[in-house]
C-alpha cells in the first residue's frame, strides 16, 4: 500500500493542495465542517468550504483554520474552483435545486474529486461516467446508484462494487463492514480494520476529507482511496479503545493525524 513520503524541509502549503468542500444545505453545516477538519488533519495545505450562506459565519468561528464562503448559487463557484486542486462534493449537500446546481457546476470541471452523500443520490438519477473521481457510497447509496435493493448489494458486495465501477468509472469505495475499494485496474481490495463504533453520523464525511487530502498530497486516486480507507478505519479502532458506544466522528481526528505521521 502506498504511504506518504516525508516532507521536504523547504515545503510550503502550496505543495499540499487546496481542497474545496461543497455541501451544507440549511441545517447540515456539520458535514462539510467535519470533512474540512479531517482534510487538514490529514495534511492538505488549504481547505475551502462552499456552503449555504447561513452557515459561513458560524463555520469560520468554530474552525478558523478553513476558508469558508457562502454560495447562493452556482454562478459564485468559478472563483473558488480556480483556487482549488481537488474537490469533495456531497457532505450535507441536500437534494434541492441549489444542491443540483452546485453538483452540475462541479461536474463540468476536470478536477479530481470525491463524491459522497447526497451528491451520490443526485448522481443516481443521471447517467455519468468519468475517470477522475472517487465515489464513496454506503450500501443504501450503492443500491440507488445501481437501481436495486440493499439486500442485493449485501448478497454480493464484490459484484456490486464491480458493477458500480463499470457503470460510473473512476474509483469506487463501497463502505461498510469490510469496506471494498476498486478501479478498472484493480480487483476489489478489502479493508479489515474498523469496528461497529464507527456506525455513527459523520464518519463518511471524515473519510471524504481524508481521501481528498491524500490526493492533494500527490497520491493517485486509487492510492488515496485505499490508504484513506485504512487510515480512517485504524483511527476508528484507536478511538474505540475508550469504548465503541458513544464514539463520534470527530473522535477520529487526533488519531488520523497520528497515523499520517507514523
Phi and psi in degrees as GROMACS dihedral restraints (atoms count N, CA, C in turn):
[ dihedral_restraints ]
;  ai    aj    ak    al  type     phi  dphi    fc
    3     4     5     6     1   -62.0    20    10
    4     5     6     7     1   139.5    20    10
    6     7     8     9     1  -122.6    20    10
    7     8     9    10     1   166.8    20    10
    9    10    11    12     1   -78.7    20    10
   10    11    12    13     1   137.4    20    10
   12    13    14    15     1   -76.5    20    10
   13    14    15    16     1   153.8    20    10
   15    16    17    18     1   -59.3    20    10
   16    17    18    19     1   150.3    20    10
   18    19    20    21     1   -82.3    20    10
   19    20    21    22     1   142.8    20    10
   21    22    23    24     1   -68.0    20    10
   22    23    24    25     1   151.5    20    10
   24    25    26    27     1   -64.6    20    10
   25    26    27    28     1   -28.1    20    10
   27    28    29    30     1   -99.0    20    10
   28    29    30    31     1    21.4    20    10
   30    31    32    33     1   -65.9    20    10
   31    32    33    34     1   151.4    20    10
   33    34    35    36     1  -134.3    20    10
   34    35    36    37     1   169.0    20    10
   36    37    38    39     1   -60.8    20    10
   37    38    39    40     1   -26.7    20    10
   39    40    41    42     1   -66.7    20    10
   40    41    42    43     1   -17.8    20    10
   42    43    44    45     1   -76.6    20    10
   43    44    45    46     1   -12.2    20    10
   45    46    47    48     1  -120.7    20    10
   46    47    48    49     1    22.4    20    10
   48    49    50    51     1    78.1    20    10
   49    50    51    52     1   164.1    20    10
   51    52    53    54     1  -125.3    20    10
   52    53    54    55     1   114.8    20    10
   54    55    56    57     1   -96.4    20    10
   55    56    57    58     1   123.2    20    10
   57    58    59    60     1   -97.9    20    10
   58    59    60    61     1   121.5    20    10
   60    61    62    63     1  -109.0    20    10
   61    62    63    64     1   121.5    20    10
   63    64    65    66     1  -115.0    20    10
   64    65    66    67     1   120.7    20    10
   66    67    68    69     1   167.0    20    10
   67    68    69    70     1  -168.5    20    10
   69    70    71    72     1    88.6    20    10
   70    71    72    73     1    61.4    20    10
   72    73    74    75     1   -65.8    20    10
   73    74    75    76     1   165.1    20    10
   75    76    77    78     1   -48.4    20    10
   76    77    78    79     1   128.8    20    10
   78    79    80    81     1    88.9    20    10
   79    80    81    82     1    -4.0    20    10
   81    82    83    84     1  -125.8    20    10
   82    83    84    85     1    40.7    20    10
   84    85    86    87     1   -68.5    20    10
   85    86    87    88     1   -26.7    20    10
   87    88    89    90     1   -64.5    20    10
   88    89    90    91     1   -32.1    20    10
   90    91    92    93     1   -64.2    20    10
   91    92    93    94     1   -53.6    20    10
   93    94    95    96     1   -65.4    20    10
   94    95    96    97     1   -28.9    20    10
   96    97    98    99     1   -65.0    20    10
   97    98    99   100     1   -44.2    20    10
   99   100   101   102     1   -65.4    20    10
  100   101   102   103     1   -37.7    20    10
  102   103   104   105     1   -63.6    20    10
  103   104   105   106     1   -39.3    20    10
  105   106   107   108     1   -66.0    20    10
  106   107   108   109     1   -44.7    20    10
  108   109   110   111     1   -60.0    20    10
  109   110   111   112     1   -44.5    20    10
  111   112   113   114     1   -69.9    20    10
  112   113   114   115     1   -34.4    20    10
  114   115   116   117     1   -62.8    20    10
  115   116   117   118     1   -42.5    20    10
  117   118   119   120     1   -69.1    20    10
  118   119   120   121     1   -40.3    20    10
  120   121   122   123     1   -68.5    20    10
  121   122   123   124     1   -21.5    20    10
  123   124   125   126     1   -85.1    20    10
  124   125   126   127     1   -15.7    20    10
  126   127   128   129     1   118.5    20    10
  127   128   129   130     1     9.7    20    10
  129   130   131   132     1   -60.3    20    10
  130   131   132   133     1   144.3    20    10
  132   133   134   135     1   -68.8    20    10
  133   134   135   136     1   -44.0    20    10
  135   136   137   138     1  -143.8    20    10
  136   137   138   139     1   151.9    20    10
  138   139   140   141     1  -134.6    20    10
  139   140   141   142     1   132.2    20    10
  141   142   143   144     1  -117.6    20    10
  142   143   144   145     1   137.3    20    10
  144   145   146   147     1  -109.8    20    10
  145   146   147   148     1   131.2    20    10
  147   148   149   150     1  -110.4    20    10
  148   149   150   151     1   119.4    20    10
  150   151   152   153     1  -145.8    20    10
  151   152   153   154     1   177.0    20    10
  153   154   155   156     1   -59.0    20    10
  154   155   156   157     1   136.7    20    10
  156   157   158   159     1   -55.2    20    10
  157   158   159   160     1   -26.1    20    10
  159   160   161   162     1   -67.8    20    10
  160   161   162   163     1   -15.5    20    10
  162   163   164   165     1   -99.8    20    10
  163   164   165   166     1   -18.6    20    10
  165   166   167   168     1   -56.2    20    10
  166   167   168   169     1   -48.3    20    10
  168   169   170   171     1   -64.7    20    10
  169   170   171   172     1   -42.9    20    10
  171   172   173   174     1   -69.2    20    10
  172   173   174   175     1   -33.3    20    10
  174   175   176   177     1   -68.8    20    10
  175   176   177   178     1   -42.2    20    10
  177   178   179   180     1   -62.7    20    10
  178   179   180   181     1   -40.8    20    10
  180   181   182   183     1   -64.7    20    10
  181   182   183   184     1   -40.3    20    10
  183   184   185   186     1   -79.6    20    10
  184   185   186   187     1   -22.8    20    10
  186   187   188   189     1  -150.4    20    10
  187   188   189   190     1    80.4    20    10
  189   190   191   192     1   -69.1    20    10
  190   191   192   193     1    -4.3    20    10
  192   193   194   195     1   -73.1    20    10
  193   194   195   196     1   -14.6    20    10
  195   196   197   198     1   -98.5    20    10
  196   197   198   199     1   163.9    20    10
  198   199   200   201     1  -100.7    20    10
  199   200   201   202     1   139.1    20    10
  201   202   203   204     1  -139.7    20    10
  202   203   204   205     1   131.4    20    10
  204   205   206   207     1  -129.0    20    10
  205   206   207   208     1   132.1    20    10
  207   208   209   210     1   -78.0    20    10
  208   209   210   211     1   127.2    20    10
  210   211   212   213     1  -117.9    20    10
  211   212   213   214     1   113.8    20    10
  213   214   215   216     1   -78.1    20    10
  214   215   216   217     1   -37.1    20    10
  216   217   218   219     1  -155.8    20    10
  217   218   219   220     1   174.4    20    10
  219   220   221   222     1   -64.6    20    10
  220   221   222   223     1   -18.5    20    10
  222   223   224   225     1   -67.5    20    10
  223   224   225   226     1   -15.6    20    10
  225   226   227   228     1   -90.7    20    10
  226   227   228   229     1    -1.0    20    10
  228   229   230   231     1   -81.4    20    10
  229   230   231   232     1   -31.9    20    10
  231   232   233   234     1   -52.6    20    10
  232   233   234   235     1   -40.1    20    10
  234   235   236   237     1   -62.3    20    10
  235   236   237   238     1   -42.4    20    10
  237   238   239   240     1   -69.2    20    10
  238   239   240   241     1   -37.0    20    10
  240   241   242   243     1   -65.5    20    10
  241   242   243   244     1   -35.3    20    10
  243   244   245   246     1   -66.6    20    10
  244   245   246   247     1   -26.0    20    10
  246   247   248   249     1   -82.4    20    10
  247   248   249   250     1   -11.3    20    10
  249   250   251   252     1  -106.0    20    10
  250   251   252   253     1   150.8    20    10
  252   253   254   255     1  -108.5    20    10
  253   254   255   256     1   -24.1    20    10
  255   256   257   258     1  -145.9    20    10
  256   257   258   259     1   157.2    20    10
  258   259   260   261     1  -131.1    20    10
  259   260   261   262     1   142.1    20    10
  261   262   263   264     1  -117.1    20    10
  262   263   264   265     1   123.6    20    10
  264   265   266   267     1  -126.4    20    10
  265   266   267   268     1   129.9    20    10
  267   268   269   270     1   135.0    20    10
  268   269   270   271     1   -34.2    20    10
  270   271   272   273     1   -59.3    20    10
  271   272   273   274     1   115.1    20    10
  273   274   275   276     1    65.0    20    10
  274   275   276   277     1    20.6    20    10
  276   277   278   279     1   -67.6    20    10
  277   278   279   280     1   -32.6    20    10
  279   280   281   282     1    77.4    20    10
  280   281   282   283     1  -175.7    20    10
  282   283   284   285     1  -133.8    20    10
  283   284   285   286     1    38.9    20    10
  285   286   287   288     1   -89.0    20    10
  286   287   288   289     1   180.0    20    10
  288   289   290   291     1   -60.7    20    10
  289   290   291   292     1   -38.3    20    10
  291   292   293   294     1   -59.4    20    10
  292   293   294   295     1   -45.2    20    10
  294   295   296   297     1   -61.7    20    10
  295   296   297   298     1   -47.3    20    10
  297   298   299   300     1   -61.3    20    10
  298   299   300   301     1   -41.5    20    10
  300   301   302   303     1   -66.0    20    10
  301   302   303   304     1   -41.3    20    10
  303   304   305   306     1   -66.5    20    10
  304   305   306   307     1   -42.1    20    10
  306   307   308   309     1   -65.0    20    10
  307   308   309   310     1   -40.6    20    10
  309   310   311   312     1   -60.3    20    10
  310   311   312   313     1   -42.6    20    10
  312   313   314   315     1   -63.2    20    10
  313   314   315   316     1   -40.4    20    10
  315   316   317   318     1   -67.4    20    10
  316   317   318   319     1   -41.0    20    10
  318   319   320   321     1   -69.7    20    10
  319   320   321   322     1   -13.1    20    10
  321   322   323   324     1   -80.2    20    10
  322   323   324   325     1    -9.7    20    10
  324   325   326   327     1   -91.3    20    10
  325   326   327   328     1   166.5    20    10
  327   328   329   330     1  -114.8    20    10
  328   329   330   331     1    19.2    20    10
  330   331   332   333     1   -75.8    20    10
  331   332   333   334     1   144.8    20    10
  333   334   335   336     1   -61.0    20    10
  334   335   336   337     1   141.0    20    10
  336   337   338   339     1  -147.7    20    10
  337   338   339   340     1   156.4    20    10
  339   340   341   342     1  -106.7    20    10
  340   341   342   343     1   128.2    20    10
  342   343   344   345     1  -114.3    20    10
  343   344   345   346     1   123.5    20    10
  345   346   347   348     1  -141.8    20    10
  346   347   348   349     1   167.6    20    10
  348   349   350   351     1    54.3    20    10
  349   350   351   352     1  -131.1    20    10
  351   352   353   354     1   -65.5    20    10
  352   353   354   355     1   -22.0    20    10
  354   355   356   357     1   -62.1    20    10
  355   356   357   358     1   -34.0    20    10
  357   358   359   360     1   -70.2    20    10
  358   359   360   361     1   -38.1    20    10
  360   361   362   363     1   -66.0    20    10
  361   362   363   364     1   -35.3    20    10
  363   364   365   366     1   -70.1    20    10
  364   365   366   367     1   -42.6    20    10
  366   367   368   369     1   -60.5    20    10
  367   368   369   370     1   -32.0    20    10
  369   370   371   372     1   -62.1    20    10
  370   371   372   373     1   -19.9    20    10
  372   373   374   375     1   -92.7    20    10
  373   374   375   376     1     3.3    20    10
  375   376   377   378     1  -122.2    20    10
  376   377   378   379     1  -179.2    20    10
  378   379   380   381     1  -133.4    20    10
  379   380   381   382     1    91.3    20    10
  381   382   383   384     1  -130.8    20    10
  382   383   384   385     1   133.6    20    10
  384   385   386   387     1  -125.6    20    10
  385   386   387   388     1   134.9    20    10
  387   388   389   390     1  -155.3    20    10
  388   389   390   391     1   161.4    20    10
  390   391   392   393     1   -96.7    20    10
  391   392   393   394     1   -29.1    20    10
  393   394   395   396     1   -93.1    20    10
  394   395   396   397     1    50.2    20    10
  396   397   398   399     1  -148.2    20    10
  397   398   399   400     1   160.7    20    10
  399   400   401   402     1  -121.9    20    10
  400   401   402   403     1   120.7    20    10
  402   403   404   405     1   -99.1    20    10
  403   404   405   406     1   134.4    20    10
  405   406   407   408     1  -124.9    20    10
  406   407   408   409     1    63.5    20    10
  408   409   410   411     1   -79.0    20    10
  409   410   411   412     1   145.9    20    10
  411   412   413   414     1   -84.9    20    10
  412   413   414   415     1  -180.0    20    10
  414   415   416   417     1   -62.3    20    10
  415   416   417   418     1   -36.9    20    10
  417   418   419   420     1   -66.1    20    10
  418   419   420   421     1   -43.4    20    10
  420   421   422   423     1   -66.1    20    10
  421   422   423   424     1   -38.1    20    10
  423   424   425   426     1   -61.7    20    10
  424   425   426   427     1   -40.0    20    10
  426   427   428   429     1   -62.6    20    10
  427   428   429   430     1   -40.5    20    10
  429   430   431   432     1   -67.7    20    10
  430   431   432   433     1   -39.3    20    10
  432   433   434   435     1   -64.3    20    10
  433   434   435   436     1   -32.4    20    10
  435   436   437   438     1  -100.7    20    10
  436   437   438   439     1     1.8    20    10
  438   439   440   441     1    53.8    20    10
  439   440   441   442     1    52.6    20    10
  441   442   443   444     1  -141.2    20    10
  442   443   444   445     1  -169.6    20    10
  444   445   446   447     1   -96.8    20    10
  445   446   447   448     1   161.3    20    10
  447   448   449   450     1   -59.9    20    10
  448   449   450   451     1   -38.8    20    10
  450   451   452   453     1   -60.8    20    10
  451   452   453   454     1   -37.3    20    10
  453   454   455   456     1   -62.4    20    10
  454   455   456   457     1   -41.8    20    10
  456   457   458   459     1   -64.8    20    10
  457   458   459   460     1   -48.5    20    10
  459   460   461   462     1   -67.4    20    10
  460   461   462   463     1   -25.6    20    10
  462   463   464   465     1   -67.9    20    10
  463   464   465   466     1   -29.4    20    10
  465   466   467   468     1  -156.0    20    10
  466   467   468   469     1    81.0    20    10
  468   469   470   471     1   -64.4    20    10
  469   470   471   472     1   -33.8    20    10
  471   472   473   474     1   -67.3    20    10
  472   473   474   475     1   -43.6    20    10
  474   475   476   477     1   -64.1    20    10
  475   476   477   478     1   -35.2    20    10
  477   478   479   480     1   -64.9    20    10
  478   479   480   481     1   -44.4    20    10
  480   481   482   483     1   -69.4    20    10
  481   482   483   484     1   -34.0    20    10
  483   484   485   486     1   -64.8    20    10
  484   485   486   487     1   -41.5    20    10
  486   487   488   489     1   -64.3    20    10
  487   488   489   490     1   -40.0    20    10
  489   490   491   492     1   -61.6    20    10
  490   491   492   493     1   -42.9    20    10
  492   493   494   495     1   -65.8    20    10
  493   494   495   496     1   -40.9    20    10
  495   496   497   498     1   -66.2    20    10
  496   497   498   499     1   -34.4    20    10
  498   499   500   501     1   -79.1    20    10
  499   500   501   502     1   -39.3    20    10
  501   502   503   504     1  -112.7    20    10
  502   503   504   505     1   -13.1    20    10
  504   505   506   507     1    75.6    20    10
  505   506   507   508     1  -171.5    20    10
  507   508   509   510     1    65.3    20    10
  508   509   510   511     1  -149.7    20    10
  510   511   512   513     1  -108.1    20    10
  511   512   513   514     1   137.7    20    10
  513   514   515   516     1  -117.0    20    10
  514   515   516   517     1   133.1    20    10
  516   517   518   519     1  -116.8    20    10
  517   518   519   520     1   108.9    20    10
  519   520   521   522     1   -95.6    20    10
  520   521   522   523     1   103.4    20    10
  522   523   524   525     1   -75.7    20    10
  523   524   525   526     1   159.7    20    10
  525   526   527   528     1   138.1    20    10
  526   527   528   529     1  -173.2    20    10
  528   529   530   531     1   -64.8    20    10
  529   530   531   532     1   114.3    20    10
  531   532   533   534     1    78.7    20    10
  532   533   534   535     1    55.9    20    10
  534   535   536   537     1   -54.1    20    10
  535   536   537   538     1   138.8    20    10
  537   538   539   540     1  -109.4    20    10
  538   539   540   541     1   145.7    20    10
  540   541   542   543     1  -132.1    20    10
  541   542   543   544     1   134.8    20    10
  543   544   545   546     1  -154.7    20    10
  544   545   546   547     1   162.7    20    10
  546   547   548   549     1  -145.8    20    10
  547   548   549   550     1  -171.3    20    10
  549   550   551   552     1   -69.6    20    10
  550   551   552   553     1   -16.1    20    10
  552   553   554   555     1  -102.9    20    10
  553   554   555   556     1    -3.9    20    10
  555   556   557   558     1  -131.8    20    10
  556   557   558   559     1   141.0    20    10
  558   559   560   561     1   -68.8    20    10
  559   560   561   562     1   153.3    20    10
  561   562   563   564     1   -55.4    20    10
  562   563   564   565     1   132.7    20    10
  564   565   566   567     1  -107.4    20    10
  565   566   567   568     1   137.2    20    10
  567   568   569   570     1  -103.7    20    10
  568   569   570   571     1   135.2    20    10
  570   571   572   573     1   -93.6    20    10
  571   572   573   574     1   123.2    20    10
  573   574   575   576     1   -98.1    20    10
  574   575   576   577     1    -3.3    20    10
  576   577   578   579     1   -86.1    20    10
  577   578   579   580     1   175.6    20    10
  579   580   581   582     1   102.6    20    10
  580   581   582   583     1   168.6    20    10
  582   583   584   585     1  -159.4    20    10
  583   584   585   586     1   165.7    20    10
  585   586   587   588     1   -63.9    20    10
  586   587   588   589     1   -17.5    20    10
  588   589   590   591     1   -63.8    20    10
  589   590   591   592     1   -17.1    20    10
  591   592   593   594     1   -82.2    20    10
  592   593   594   595     1     0.6    20    10
  594   595   596   597     1   -81.8    20    10
  595   596   597   598     1    68.8    20    10
  597   598   599   600     1  -148.2    20    10
  598   599   600   601     1   160.2    20    10
  600   601   602   603     1   -61.0    20    10
  601   602   603   604     1   139.8    20    10
  603   604   605   606     1    97.4    20    10
  604   605   606   607     1   -12.7    20    10
  606   607   608   609     1   -61.3    20    10
  607   608   609   610     1   -39.2    20    10
  609   610   611   612     1   -67.5    20    10
  610   611   612   613     1   -34.8    20    10
  612   613   614   615     1   -64.4    20    10
  613   614   615   616     1   -42.1    20    10
  615   616   617   618     1   -62.3    20    10
  616   617   618   619     1   -43.6    20    10
  618   619   620   621     1   -61.1    20    10
  619   620   621   622     1   -41.7    20    10
  621   622   623   624     1   -59.8    20    10
  622   623   624   625     1   -42.8    20    10
  624   625   626   627     1   -65.1    20    10
  625   626   627   628     1   -39.3    20    10
  627   628   629   630     1   -61.5    20    10
  628   629   630   631     1   -49.1    20    10
  630   631   632   633     1   -63.1    20    10
  631   632   633   634     1   -44.4    20    10
  633   634   635   636     1   -62.1    20    10
  634   635   636   637     1   -40.6    20    10
  636   637   638   639     1   -65.6    20    10
  637   638   639   640     1   -34.7    20    10
  639   640   641   642     1   -68.1    20    10
  640   641   642   643     1   -40.1    20    10
  642   643   644   645     1   -60.6    20    10
  643   644   645   646     1   -43.2    20    10
  645   646   647   648     1   -63.5    20    10
  646   647   648   649     1   -21.4    20    10
  648   649   650   651     1   -96.0    20    10
  649   650   651   652     1    11.4    20    10
  651   652   653   654     1   107.7    20    10
  652   653   654   655     1    -1.5    20    10
  654   655   656   657     1   -77.4    20    10
  655   656   657   658     1   150.2    20    10
  657   658   659   660     1   -67.5    20    10
  658   659   660   661     1   168.3    20    10
  660   661   662   663     1   -59.6    20    10
  661   662   663   664     1   -46.1    20    10
  663   664   665   666     1   -66.3    20    10
  664   665   666   667     1   -43.6    20    10
  666   667   668   669     1   -59.5    20    10
  667   668   669   670     1   -43.4    20    10
  669   670   671   672     1   -65.1    20    10
  670   671   672   673     1   -40.1    20    10
  672   673   674   675     1   -66.2    20    10
  673   674   675   676     1   -47.2    20    10
  675   676   677   678     1   -65.5    20    10
  676   677   678   679     1   -48.5    20    10
  678   679   680   681     1   -66.6    20    10
  679   680   681   682     1   -40.5    20    10
  681   682   683   684     1   -62.2    20    10
  682   683   684   685     1   -43.5    20    10
  684   685   686   687     1   -61.6    20    10
  685   686   687   688     1   -41.9    20    10
  687   688   689   690     1   -70.5    20    10
  688   689   690   691     1   -41.1    20    10
  690   691   692   693     1   -60.7    20    10
  691   692   693   694     1   -46.9    20    10
  693   694   695   696     1   -59.2    20    10
  694   695   696   697     1   -46.7    20    10
  696   697   698   699     1   -67.4    20    10
  697   698   699   700     1   -41.9    20    10
  699   700   701   702     1   -67.2    20    10
  700   701   702   703     1   -35.0    20    10
  702   703   704   705     1   -62.9    20    10
  703   704   705   706     1   -38.1    20    10
  705   706   707   708     1   -62.8    20    10
  706   707   708   709     1   -38.9    20    10
  708   709   710   711     1   -67.2    20    10
  709   710   711   712     1   -38.6    20    10
  711   712   713   714     1   -67.0    20    10
  712   713   714   715     1   -40.3    20    10
  714   715   716   717     1   -65.5    20    10
  715   716   717   718     1   -28.6    20    10
  717   718   719   720     1   -76.9    20    10
  718   719   720   721     1    -6.1    20    10
  720   721   722   723     1   -58.5    20    10
  721   722   723   724     1   -32.7    20    10
  723   724   725   726     1   -85.6    20    10
  724   725   726   727     1     4.7    20    10
  726   727   728   729     1   119.2    20    10
  727   728   729   730     1   140.1    20    10
  729   730   731   732     1   -79.7    20    10
  730   731   732   733     1   -40.9    20    10
  732   733   734   735     1   -69.7    20    10
  733   734   735   736     1   129.4    20    10
  735   736   737   738     1    91.2    20    10
  736   737   738   739     1    -0.4    20    10
  738   739   740   741     1   -71.5    20    10
  739   740   741   742     1   136.0    20    10
  741   742   743   744     1  -120.3    20    10
  742   743   744   745     1   164.0    20    10
  744   745   746   747     1   -58.4    20    10
  745   746   747   748     1   -40.8    20    10
  747   748   749   750     1   -70.9    20    10
  748   749   750   751     1   -12.3    20    10
  750   751   752   753     1   -63.0    20    10
  751   752   753   754     1   -22.0    20    10
  753   754   755   756     1   -77.3    20    10
  754   755   756   757     1   -20.4    20    10
  756   757   758   759     1   -58.9    20    10
  757   758   759   760     1   -47.8    20    10
  759   760   761   762     1   -64.3    20    10
  760   761   762   763     1   -31.4    20    10
  762   763   764   765     1   -75.7    20    10
  763   764   765   766     1   -32.7    20    10
  765   766   767   768     1   -60.7    20    10
  766   767   768   769     1   -45.9    20    10
  768   769   770   771     1   -60.5    20    10
  769   770   771   772     1   -42.7    20    10
  771   772   773   774     1   -60.6    20    10
  772   773   774   775     1   -45.0    20    10
  774   775   776   777     1   -69.6    20    10
  775   776   777   778     1   -37.6    20    10
  777   778   779   780     1   -73.5    20    10
  778   779   780   781     1   -12.6    20    10
  780   781   782   783     1  -104.3    20    10
  781   782   783   784     1     3.6    20    10
